[in-house]
Amino acid sequence: MASPLSLGVLISGSGTNLQAIIDTIERGELNAVIRVVLSNRGDAYGLARARHHNLPTVVISHKDFSSREAFEAELIKTLQDHGVELVVLAGFMRLLSPVFIRAFRNVS
């Protein structure tokens, strides 16, 4: 069996999409491990869902940065620091630039 795919999951709200991913992994239907759950909102209920499953969580508020570029640079760094191979946008409500997309193109 191949090594599990390392996921970084970005959320902004209740985390129902995140929960579906967690459930699919736990049922053995997806060979993956969630390395980090990132939210741009500290009050996102999805963070509680992640913690319930002992998943690492990080909050990076876009309001703490003077530009989209600075915010995305911090997202990229955090995802890379956690060894993420694939980024999943699971109800993440911010548009991401081509710079962000290129940072995870063909990562393996």
Contact map, one row per residue, 1 for C-alpha under 8 A:
111000000000000000000000000000000000000000000000000000000000000000000000000000000000000000000000000000000000
111100000000000000000000000000000000000000000000000000000000000000000000000000000000000000000000000000000000
111110000000000000000000000000100000000000000000000000000000000000000000000000000000000000000000000000000000
011111000000000000000000000000111000000000000000000000000000000000000000000000000000000000000000000000000000
001111100000000000000000000000111000000000000000000000000000000000000000000000000000110000000000000000000000
000111110000000000000000000000011110000000000000000000000000000000000000000000000011110000000000000000000000
000011111000000000000000000000011111000000000000000000000000000000000000000000000001111100000000000000000000
000001111100000000000000000000000111110000000000000000000000000000000000000000100001111100000000000000000000
000000111110000001000000000000000101110000000000000000000000000000000000000000000000001111000000000000000000
000000011111000000000000000000000000111000000000000000000000000000000000000000000000001111110000000000000000
000000001111101001000000000000000000111100010100000000000000000000000000000000000000000011111000000000000000
000000000111111000000000000000000000001110010100000000000000000000000000000000000000000000111000000000000000
000000000011111000000000000000000000000010111100000000000000000000000000000000000000000000110000000000000000
000000000001111100000000000000000000000000011100000000000000000000000000000000000000000000000000000000000000
000000000011111111100000000000000000000000011110100000000000000000000000000000000000000001100000000000000000
000000000000011111110000000000000000000000000100000000000000000000000000000000000000000000000000000000000000
000000000000001111111000000000000000000000000000000000000000000000000000000000000000000001100000000000000000
000000001010001111111100000000000000000000000100010000000000000000000000000000000000000001000000000000000000
000000000000001111111110000000000000000000000100100000000000000000000000000000000000000000000000000000000000
000000000000000111111111000000000000000000000000000000000000000000000000000000000000000000000000000000000000
000000000000000011111111100000000000000000000000000000000000000000000000000000000000000000000000000000000000
000000000000000001111111110000000000000000000000000000000000000000000000000000000000000000000000000000000000
000000000000000000111111111000000000000000000000000000000000000000000000000000000000000000000000000000000000
000000000000000000011111111111000000000000000000000000000000000000000000000000000000000000000000000000000000
000000000000000000001111111111111000000000000000000000000000000000000000000000000000000000000000000000000000
000000000000000000000111111110000000000000000000000000000000000000000000000000000000000000000000000000000000
000000000000000000000011111111000000000000000000000000000000000000000000000000000000000000000000000000000000
000000000000000000000001111111100000000000000000000000000000000000000000000000000000000000000000000000000000
000000000000000000000001111111100000000000000000000000000000000000000000000000000000000000000000000000000000
000000000000000000000001101111110000000000000000000000000000000000000000000000000000000000000000000000000000
001110000000000000000000100111111000000000000000000000000000000000000000000000000000000000000000000000000000
000111100000000000000000100001111100000000000000000000000000000000000000000000000000000000000000000000000000
000111100000000000000000100000111110000000000000000000000000000000000000000000000000000000000000000000000000
000001111000000000000000000000011111100000000000000000100000000000000000000000000000000000000000000000000000
000001110000000000000000000000001111100000000000000000110000000000000000000000000111000000000000000000000000
000000111000000000000000000000000111110000000000000000111100000000000000000000100101000000000000000000000000
000000011110000000000000000000000111111000000010010000111100000000000000000000000000000000000000000000000000
000000011110000000000000000000000001111100000000000000001111000000000000000000000000000000000000000000000000
000000000111000000000000000000000000111111010010000000001111100000000000000000000000000000010000000000000000
000000000011000000000000000000000000011111000000000000000011110000000000000000000000000000000000000000000000
000000000001100000000000000000000000001111110000000000000011100000000000000000000000000000000000000000000000
000000000000000000000000000000000000001111110010000000000010100000000000000000000000000000000000000000000000
000000000000100000000000000000000000000011111010000000000000000000000000000000000000000000000000000000000000
000000000011111000000000000000000000001011111111000000000000000000000000000000000000000000000000000000000000
000000000000111000000000000000000000000000111111100000000000000000000000000000000000000000000000000000000000
000000000011111101100000000000000000000000011111110000000000000000000000000000000000000000000000000000000000
000000000000001000000000000000000000101001111111111000001000000000000000000000000000000000000000000000000000
000000000000000000000000000000000000000000011111111100000000000000000000000000000000000000000000000000000000
000000000000001000100000000000000000000000001111111110000000000000000000000000000000000000000000000000000000
000000000000000001000000000000000000100000000111111111111000000000000000000000000000000000000000000000000000
000000000000000000000000000000000000000000000011111111111000000000000000000000000000000000000000000000000000
000000000000000000000000000000000000000000000001111111100000000000000000000000000000000000000000000000000000
000000000000000000000000000000000000000000000000111111100000000000000000000000000000000000000000000000000000
000000000000000000000000000000000000000000000000011111110000000000000000000000000000000000000000000000000000
000000000000000000000000000000000111100000000000011111111000000000000000000000000000000000000000000000000000
000000000000000000000000000000000011100000000000011001111100000000000000000000000000000000000000000000000000
000000000000000000000000000000000001111000000010011000111110000000000000000000000000000000000000000000000000
000000000000000000000000000000000001111000000000000000011111000000000000000000000000000000000000000000000000
000000000000000000000000000000000000011111000000000000001111100000000000000000000000000000000000000000000000
000000000000000000000000000000000000011110000000000000000111110100000010011000000000000000000000000000000000
000000000000000000000000000000000000001111000000000000000011111110000010000000000000000000000000000000000000
000000000000000000000000000000000000000100000000000000000001111110010010000000000000000000000000000000000000
000000000000000000000000000000000000000000000000000000000000111111000000000000000000000000000000000000000000
000000000000000000000000000000000000000000000000000000000001111111000010000000000000000000000000000000000000
000000000000000000000000000000000000000000000000000000000000111111110110000000000000000000000000000000000000
000000000000000000000000000000000000000000000000000000000000001111110110000000000000000000000000000000000000
000000000000000000000000000000000000000000000000000000000000000011111110000000000000000000000000000000000000
000000000000000000000000000000000000000000000000000000000000010011111111000000000000000000000000000000000000
000000000000000000000000000000000000000000000000000000000000000000111111100000000000000000000000000000000000
000000000000000000000000000000000000000000000000000000000000000011111111110000000000000000000000000000000000
000000000000000000000000000000000000000000000000000000000001110111111111111000000000000000000000000000000000
000000000000000000000000000000000000000000000000000000000000000000011111111100000000000000000001000100000000
000000000000000000000000000000000000000000000000000000000000000000001111111110000000000000000000000100000000
000000000000000000000000000000000000000000000000000000000001000000000111111111000000000000000000000000000000
000000000000000000000000000000000000000000000000000000000001000000000011111111100000000000000000000000000000
000000000000000000000000000000000000000000000000000000000000000000000001111111110000000000000000000100100000
000000000000000000000000000000000000000000000000000000000000000000000000111111111000000000000000000000000000
000000000000000000000000000000000000000000000000000000000000000000000000011111111100000000000000000000000000
000000010000000000000000000000000001000000000000000000000000000000000000001111111111000000000000000000000000
000000000000000000000000000000000000000000000000000000000000000000000000000111111111000000000000000000000000
000000000000000000000000000000000000000000000000000000000000000000000000000011111111000000000000000000000000
000000000000000000000000000000000011000000000000000000000000000000000000000001111111000000000000000000000000
000001000000000000000000000000000010000000000000000000000000000000000000000000111111100000000000000000000000
000001110000000000000000000000000011000000000000000000000000000000000000000000111111111000000000000000000000
000011110000000000000000000000000000000000000000000000000000000000000000000000000011111000000000000000010011
000011110000000000000000000000000000000000000000000000000000000000000000000000000001111100000000000000010010
000000111100000000000000000000000000000000000000000000000000000000000000000000000001111110000000000000010000
000000111100000000000000000000000000000000000000000000000000000000000000000000000000011111000000000000000000
000000001110000000000000000000000000000000000000000000000000000000000000000000000000001111110000000000000000
000000001110001011000000000000000000000000000000000000000000000000000000000000000000000111110000000000000000
000000000111101010000000000000000000000000000000000000000000000000000000000000000000000011111000000000000000
000000000111100000000000000000000000001000000000000000000000000000000000000000000000000011111100000000000000
000000000011000000000000000000000000000000000000000000000000000000000000000000000000000000111110000000000000
000000000000000000000000000000000000000000000000000000000000000000000000000000000000000000011111000000000000
000000000000000000000000000000000000000000000000000000000000000000000000000000000000000000001111100000000000
000000000000000000000000000000000000000000000000000000000000000000000001000000000000000000000111110110000000
000000000000000000000000000000000000000000000000000000000000000000000000000000000000000000000011111110000000
000000000000000000000000000000000000000000000000000000000000000000000000000000000000000000000001111111000000
000000000000000000000000000000000000000000000000000000000000000000000000000000000000000000000000111111100000
000000000000000000000000000000000000000000000000000000000000000000000001100100000000000000000001111111110000
000000000000000000000000000000000000000000000000000000000000000000000000000000000000000000000001111111111000
000000000000000000000000000000000000000000000000000000000000000000000000000000000000000000000000011111111000
000000000000000000000000000000000000000000000000000000000000000000000000000100000000000000000000001111111000
000000000000000000000000000000000000000000000000000000000000000000000000000000000000111000000000000111111110
000000000000000000000000000000000000000000000000000000000000000000000000000000000000000000000000000011111110
000000000000000000000000000000000000000000000000000000000000000000000000000000000000000000000000000000011111
000000000000000000000000000000000000000000000000000000000000000000000000000000000000110000000000000000011111
000000000000000000000000000000000000000000000000000000000000000000000000000000000000100000000000000000000111
